[in-house]
Amino acid sequence: MNDHLDPAAFLRTRTSRPVLDVRAPGEYAHGHIPGARSFPLFSDAERAEVGTLYKQHSKEAALLAGLRIVGPNLERFVREANVLATDRKLAVHCWRGGQRSQSMAWLFRQAGFDVVTLQGGYKQYRQFVLQTFHDRPLQVIVLGGQTGSGKTKILHALRQKGEQIIDLEALAHHKGSAFGSIGEAPQPQVEQFENNLFDVFTQIDPGRRVWVENESRSIGRVFIPDGFWHQMKVAPLINIEVPLGMRIQNLVEDYAGTSVEDLQQAFIRIERKLGGQNLKAALQALDAGDFSTAATLALKYYDKTYRYGLDNNSSPDIRFLKFDTCTMEQIADRCIREVEERRPAGKIAVPLSGRE
């Protein structure tokens, strides 16, 4: 059996082997293979010491320093591996697939483990991730609509009906606006967002359509990778229009239970576009617990922004679906029918009612 695997083969082993990332903790924190465990050969400071010796002195000096650091930890490494891999199978990688992973693989094999390593290391994995976004075309359908239209809820209603979805905002831990971080966990690093998206991306059946929400290239501080962003820009766009009252209610449901101070700071960040008077009114509404008025004022800014983006959208096929009192499930049903009817491409308006 080949025990030095390319990225695709290495990733397939995750179902049967714990993946041990033997890079330093700082390297792991910057970005890692989803599901991999941090199992550092060196601490960040120790890695810096060995690297400095390698650059400023010699490979031999770095090797001796590494042996001095690692030697006392060998027993601990094996004991911890015994706990993680009860069936004696492991997958190990470092940055380039070099000294660190090969040394750990040797140790584990001496202790009786079946070990595979990643050819080219994490660096090769990252190249594989980014190239896959370019090389693996999906049947993307983009779901658009003004702020508060309930796009994320519609997206999940589509999944309940058997459709494939990619929830970019859930992966980014951000709703994609000045208010987007409120109530969310801290965002991942850009590199980690790409790795997490790759895992979802490769689970999608390319023979079936997949729905994604209309987003800017940036979602908070992370970015949609080039290959997938291009697929989104040339995909059909289904643009949802719902009544203003429904949009306000959606925003109230999303944000009323969050920090008033965080909401106020988000309004302050868009003061230049919102205007001083509107900002003052919004802050006063939040102080009074009047979230509906605050949401209405926020939409003054976001509706202009969305209209500009829609007017400049490069999709060759934009369809407008207008609803009145539909549920998210009914909207999802109508979206599915719209794409299955295979209407001719073009920017065409299809006004619809929830009572059809």
Helices and strands as residue ranges (DSSP letters): E 4-5, H 7-12, G 13-15, E 19-21, H 25-30, E 37-38, H 44-56, H 59-70, G 71-73, H 74-84, E 89-93, H 99-110, E 114-118, H 121-135, E 139-145, H 151-160, E 164-166, H 168-172, H 190-201, E 209-213, E 218-219, E 222-223, H 226-233, E 237-241, H 244-255, H 260-269, H 271-274, H 276-287, H 291-311, E 318-322, H 328-340, E 348-351
